[in-house]
Amino acid sequence: MGILDRLSTLVKSNINDLIDHMQDPGKEIDQLVLDMEDATVRAKQEVAACIAGEKLMQKRIADLSAEAATWENQAEKALRAGNEELAKEALRRKATKDADRLEAEKALAEQQVAVEQLKAGLVALDARVKDVKLRQGTLRARARAAHGDNPMSATSSAFGDFDRMSGKIDALEAEGTLTEELSGHSPAAVAAEGKLRQLSEDQTLDDALAALKKKVGG
């Protein structure tokens, strides 16, 4: 389970349902608080790592933009010298750098969204931890009462919750596979996309070369 999923689970967890299943209320409620605090620490570390990663990706994007500009300049020089094949090769290199830059920009955007989600999760979890700490004594008393009523019932219910959760996980995994197919990221779709890209590459380069000729000639 990823840290973001862990945060969501802790924030959304129903404390009253949890304590109904506790076998040792004193220890388990204290452990619940420790789990929340540990998740908070790890989430802060994850945010710091993501921010550092953002800076590296921003630098990579700038470097790729500069490299693409350099290859375009080389293509212009080759065309002015009358060497269309060399100009076309330079444009091919430029196209590669442009594609890499677009991928890096996409990854950066996704990472920025993840950071914002983590920050929001941290705020929510921090509030939840404070609430549970304030209610620890009351929660222990309620848990002991629930445990004293029917401990075997609580255990059976816990196993039932586990089975239901396992079913939900299976359903989510199946949904993820279906989403992958529909979004065109299955192995077959990726292979087909690669073939189509290969077929269109020469035409794209020819168009780019024609545009460069117009620029240089104009």
N, C-alpha and C positions, 0 to 999 in steps of 0.2 A: 504494500500500500504506500503510495506516494505521500509526501508530507502534506500536500494540499488536501488530499483525501482524508488523511488522518485528522487534520484540523477541522474539516467539515464534520467528520464523525463525532469528534469530541464536542463541538459547538452544538450540534443538533441532537445529541444523545438525550434521551429522557431520563433524568436522574431518578425520578420516582420508579420507573420501570426497572432501572438497573439495581436499585437497592432491594427490590423485591426478590432478586435472584442471588443476593449475597449470602455466602456461608459464614463469613467472618467479617461482620460489618465494620468493626473498628479498623482492622487492617486494610480492608478493601476500599473503604472510603478514602483513607489516607493515601492509598496507592493510586486511586483515581486522580486525586489532586496532584500527586507526583507525576503521573502520566501527562496531565495537562501542562504542568510546568516544563516537563522535558520537551513536549511538542512545541511549546513556545520558544524555548532555547534553540531547538533545531530549525524552526521556521525562521528565526532571526538570522541564523547562520546561512540558511538557504537564500534569504533575501540579499545578504551581503555578497554571496557567491554570484548570484544573478546580476547584481549591479556591476560587479567586476567583469562579468562576462559581457554585459552590455557595452562597456568601454572598449573591450577588445574587438567586438563586432563592429562598433562604430569606426574604429581605426581600420579594420579590414575593408569596410565599405569605402572609406576615403582612399585607401590604397588601390582598390580595384577601379575606382573612378579615374584615378590618376593614370593607371596602366592603360585603361581603355582609351583615354585621351592621347596617350603617347602612341598607341598603335594607329589611331586615326591620323595622327600627324605623319607617321611613317607611310601610311597609305597615300596621303596627299603627295609626299615627296616622290614616291615611286611612280605615281600617275604623272606628275609633272616631268619626270624623267622618261616617260613613255613606256614604262614597264607595267602593263596591266595585270599580269599574272602575280607579280610581287605585291601590287596594290591589293589584289583580291585576297592574297594570303594574309596581309596585314589586317584587312577587314575581318577575315575569319578569326584572327586572334582577338580583335576588338570585340566581336560578337560573343566570344567565350567569356571575356572579362565582364561584359555587360550582363550575361546570364548569371555568372557567379555573384555579381553585385546584387541582382534582383533576389537571388536565393538568400543572400546574407541579410538583405533588408527585410525579407519575410520572416526569417528566423529572429531578427531583432524585434520586430513587432510582436511576435508570439511571446518572446521572453519578457517584453515590457508588460504585456497583459498578465503573464504569470506572476510577475512581481507585484502588480496592483492587487491581484487576487490574494496573494500571500499576505500583503499588508492589511487588507480588509479582514482576512481570517485571523490575523494576529490580534487586531483590535477586538474582534468578537470573542476570541478565546480568552483574552485578558479579562474581559468583563465577566465571562463565565467562571473563570478561576476565582475571582474575587467573590462572586456570588456563592459558590460552593464552599469556600473557606468560611464565609460568614455563617453558613448554615450547617457546618460540619457536625456540631453537637446534636442539632435537631435531626439531621439525616441519620446519624448513628442510632439514635433512639428509634426512629421509624424503621430502620433496617433490622434492628434486633427484634422489634415487635413482629415484623413480617417473617423473619427467620423462625421465631418461636412458634408461630401459628402452624406452619406446615413446610418444613425444610425440603421434604422430598418433592412436594409440588413445585417449589421454586426451582429445584434442580431439573425436573422434567420440563418446566417451562423454558429454562435456559437452553436445553437441548433442542426444543422446538424452535426457539429463536435462531439457533445456529443453523438448523436445517433450512429455515426460511431465508436466512441471509445467504446461504450457499446457493439456493435457487435463484436469488436475485443476482448474485455474481455471475452465474451461468448465463442468465438472461442478458446481462449487460455485455458479457463477452460476445454472445451471439449477435447482439445489436451492433457491437463494434465491428464485427466481421462484415455484417450487412452494410453498414455505413461505409466501410472501406471499399466494398464492391460498387456501391452507388456513386461514390465520389471519384471513382476512376483510378483508385490506387491499388487495385488487385494486381498480382504478377502479370496476368494476361493483358490487362489494360495498360500497364507500364510498358510492356514489350511492344504493343501496338503503337503506343504513343511515340516510342523511340524510332520505330520504322517510319512513321509519318514525318517525324522531325528530320530524319535523314533525307527523305525525299524532297522536303521543302528547303533544305539548307542551301543548295546551289542557287535556287531561284532567289532566295533572300539575299545572298551575297551578290548576285547579279544586279538586284535592285539597289543594293547599297553602293555598288560600284558605279551604277548609272547616276545615282544622286551625287556621288563624289565628283564624277566627271562634270556634272552641271555646276557644282560649287566651284571647282577649280577653273573651269572654263568661263564662268560668270565673273 
